[in-house]
Amino acid sequence: MGRRLRIGTRASALARVQAAWVAGELEARFPGWRCELVPVTTGGDRDRSRPLYELGGTGAFVKELEQALLAGDIDLAVHSAKDVPTRLPDGLVLAAFPQRESAADAIVLPARREGAVQEAGEGTATGVPVSGPAGLALLPTGARVGTSSLRRQALLLATRPDLAVEPVRGNLDTRLRRLDEGRYDALVLAAAGLRRLGLAHRIAAELPPEWMPTAPGQGALAVEVRADDEEVRRLVTAIDREAVSLAVRAERSFLAELGGTCRVPIGAYGRVNGGLLRLDGFVAGPQGSPCLRETVEGPASRAEELGRQLAARLLRRGAAAVLEAVTGAGGSNA
């Protein structure tokens, strides 16, 4: 029997799928090791009624995992990168960003409407969701759109001020059930989660992150380890993907420079191509106005510096006043 790696994960179906993928990657590269998933219930999992900002924002889904790491109860933790605060506890580091699914947000329609869209020859009828601003045309005037993300709310209302954006919480199955029961006309969710759970067929439209910048790290996995555990760091670093890591670190640097949390509408999306990193970002009011956007591009090796540059550009345009005005507003930037 090989040596054991204890992988901490949230207990949700999506989190288990993500952690199992990391386990498979590690075992494939290091046959002498065997991975064991250790489910950990987080504060965000226990309380599914209150808005995330009341639970401490992004840290609501990682705090207990980090405590387990520091206590030595697990050897590494697998997170959705967007859930990880920009400031880590002393003694912990993010050792790898091993995978990024689609970073896009997705429009999901009720099952009954989904069939009508397919019959009309739109969206998923061809197996390829509508892309870009055209995707919002699937939503009727005054549509009730469910999301608990202030970022999504702001960007939706910046383009479609007629929409009625309403909060929705719960795991993915619960949200989809409420949608299909008619409580909402549509949901806006992370495309990555739907795809990883085999629910890509529910995606009626994708909103490309170049057009609708996402929560920093959206779609990416992050693996957290103890800083002084050199052996585990060596193993985990082997599954890091440099292009993903550079893009996500740029996005997180941008968020950190603005002092952002999921209580304010902030988005960023980076991608690496040919040694260059392009980073799009925005800051907005909760109702979509004002909406400040900027883009920077430079050597990918300067990823974190580019994140700070992007933040500086937005601050020069008045982002600080926007952030101050919305501090304490409800919702989540997830």
N, C-alpha and C positions, 0 to 999 in steps of 0.2 A: 504494500500500500504506500502511495506517495505521500509527500509532505502536504500539509493542509494550509489553504488560504481561506480565511473567514471573510466573506464579502457582505458588508452591511448594505441593506436596501430597505426602502419603504415597503410596506406590505401590499401596496396596490398592484393590480394586474400589470399595468404599464411598467411600474418600477421593477417588478420581478422579471419581465421580459428583457428590460435593459440590462439588469444585473446578470441575467443568464447569458446574454450575448457577451458581456465582458468576461465572464467565467470561461466561456467557450474559446475566446481569443487567447486567454492566458494559458489554458490547458493545451491548446494546439501548439503554442510556442514553447511551453515548458512541460513536457510530458511527465516529468517527475513530480509535478504538483497536482493536487486535487482541490477543487474549489467547493466551498460550502456556502450557500446563501443563508444569511441571518436576517430575517425580517425584523424591522424596528418600527414601532408606531410613533409617528411624530405628532407634534401639536396640531399641525394643519390637518392631519388625518383624523384626529379625535374630534375636532370641532368643525363640522361641515355647514354650520348655519351662519356664523358671523363672517363678515367680509374679511379677506386676508389681511388688509391693513391693520385690523384690530388685533390680529394674532402675531404681529411683529413682522409683517411683510414677507420677503423671500425666505428669511431664516426659519419660518414656520415649518418648512419641510426638511430642514437639515440639522437643526440644533441637537436633537436626540441622537442622530447618527454621529455627529461630531463628538458628543459626550461619550458614546460607546467607543469611538476610536481612541480618545484620550485615556479612557479607562483600561484599554487593552482588551476589550471584549470582542473587537473585530480588528482585522488587519488592514482593510481598506473599505471605503464607502463609495458607492456609485450614485451619482446625482444627475438629475436634469440640470444642465449648466445654468439655465436661467433662474433656478431656485437658489443658487449659491450666492450669498452676500459678497460684496467686493472686499470686505475685511474678514479675514479668517482668524480663528482663535490661535493664540500663540502655540507653536508646536505642530501645526498642521499645514500642509501644502497641497496644492492641486498638481498632481504628478503627470496627468495625461488627460487629453481631450481626444479619445480614440475614435469617435464617429460623429458625423453630423448628418442627420436625415434632412429632408426639406426644412428650411427655416421659415417657410411661408405660413401665414395664417390662412385658414380655410373657412369658407362658408358652407354650412351644413343645413340642409332643408329637411322639413318633416318627411317621413317616408312616403306619405301620400303625394306630396308635392314633387318629391324626387322622381316618382314614376311619371308624373305629368311632364316634367322637364325632359325626361328621356324620350317620351313620345313626341315631344315638339322638336326633337333633334338638337337639343342644347346640352351643354354641360357634360354629364357623365354618359350620355348616349353613345358617344364615340369612345368612351373609356378615358378621355382626356378632359379634365375639368376646364371650365372657362378660366382664362387667366387675365389678371390685371383689372383695371377699373371696370371693364365690361362685366366682370363678375358681380358687381353691385347692382347691375341692371336686373338680376334675378330677384331682387327684393322689391316688393310693391311699395308704393308710397305709404309712409306711415308704419312700415313693418316693425314689429316688435322683435328686437334682436337681443339675444342673451349673451352677455359676457360680463365677467367680473374684473376685466382689465381696463383701467383708466386709459392706458395707451391705445387699446383697440377702440374704445369709445371715442377718444379724441380724433383719431384718424378717420373713423367712420363718419362722424359728424362734420368733419372738415370737408368731406366730399358729398355727403348726403345728410344735410341738416334736418330733413324730414323724418329720419328714422327715430324710433323710440327705443333707446338702448336701455336694457334692464339687467340687473344683476342675476347671475346664476351660479350656484355652487354645487358641490357634490362630485362623486367620481364620474368617469366618462359615461358609464351605463346609465347612471341617474340623470345626467344632463340630456342624453339622447332620449330617454323615456319621457322626460318632461316636454321635450321638443315634439315628439311624436304624439303626445297627448293633446297638443294644441296650445300649450302655455306660451309658446314663442312661434314666430314665423320663421326664424332662423337662429342658428348659433354661429358664433365665430370662435373657432378653436385652433390650436396648433395642429398643422397638418402632420407633423412628425408623430404625434401620439396616435392619431388615427391610423397612419400607415403601419406603425410598429405593432398595433393590435389587430391588423388584418381588416381594418375598416375603411380602407381607401375608397371603397365604393360609395361611402356616404359623403364624400367630398363633391360638392356641386361646383365649387369655384375655388381657385387658389389666388391669393392676393400677394404677388411677388414681393419679397422683402426690399427689392430695389425701389419699389413704389410705396410700399407700406412697411417701413423699417420695424423690425420686431423687437421683442425684449432681448437685451444682450444675452447671447448664449442660446437662444431658442433653437431647438432641434438638435443641439449637441449634448453629448454625455461628458461628464467630468468625474474623474476618479481622484478621491482625496485620501491621503495617507499621512502617517506620522512623519514629521520632518527627519527624525533621527533613526527611522527604520530603513537603513540603507539597502537591505536585501529586498524588501517589498518595493521600495522606490525603483530599484533596478528592474524588477519584473514588470512593474506597471509602465515605466517609461518606454518599454519595448513596444507597447501597443499605441503609443501616442502618434497622432497624425499631424505632421508639422503644419500643413496648410490650415487645418481646422484649429489647431492651437493658436496660431498667429492671429487668425480672424477673431476668435473668441476673446483672446487677451486684449486685442485692440478695442473691442466692444466694451469689455469690462473696465478698461482704463478710461474710456469715455464716460461711462456711468460713474465711476469713482471720482473723476475730476469734477463732475457736476454735483457730487454729493447726493446722487439719486438713489431712491429706493423705489419699491413698487407702489408707493403712495402718490407718485407723480407721473404724468404722461411723458415718458422718455423712451426713445427707441434707437437702435443702432444695428447696422448690418454690414459686416465686412466679408470680402472674398479676395482670395489670392490668385493671381494669374501672371505667370511668367516672371515671378520675383517681385511683382508689384502688388500692393494691397490697396484696395479701394474701400473706403468706409463712408457710408451714408448715415446720417443721424438727424434727429429732430427733437424739439421740445415744444409742447403745446399746452394750451389751456384745456380743461376737461371737456368743454363743449366744442373743441376743435378750432377755437380762435383765441389768441393768435396761434399760428402754427409756423414755427421757425425751422427751416431745413438747411443743411449744409452738407458738403461732400469734401473729403480730402483724399489724396492719393500719394503714395510714396513707396520707398523700399519696404518690403514685407518684414525685413529684419528690424525695422524701427516701429513695430506694431503698436507698442504701448505709447510711444511718443506720438504717433499719428492719432491715437485716441485722445490724448491731451490736446493736440492741435485742433481737433474737431470741436472739442468742448470750448476751447478758447474762442473760436470763431463764433459760436453761438452765444457765448457770454458777451462778446462785443456787440452783438445784435440785440441784447436785452433779455437773454434767457434767464438771468438771475431774478429779474422782476417777475417773470412768468412762474418760475419755480416757487418763489416766495408766496405768490398769490394762491397757489394750489396746495401748498403744504398743509397736510392734515385733511385733505379732501378724501372722500371714501373711494374704495375700489382697490384694484391691484394692477400693477404694470405687467403682470405675467402673460 
